[in-house]
């Protein structure tokens, strides 16, 4: 759960910016996009293959 506590003289803009940064670091938006609709088995295999290639490249 992502949470941002406002500082004493902090504006809402900077708090919103910090919240967006924390959400992107936590990977919440990517997870929501993956679970947005039903994924066929072929799409799932393709996504896993791309992820495997990505992890192999950075090892």
Buried (B, 14 or more C-beta within 10 A) or exposed (E): EEEBEEEEEEEEEEBEEBEEEEBEEEEEEEEEEEEEEEEEEEEEEEEEEEEEEEEEEEE
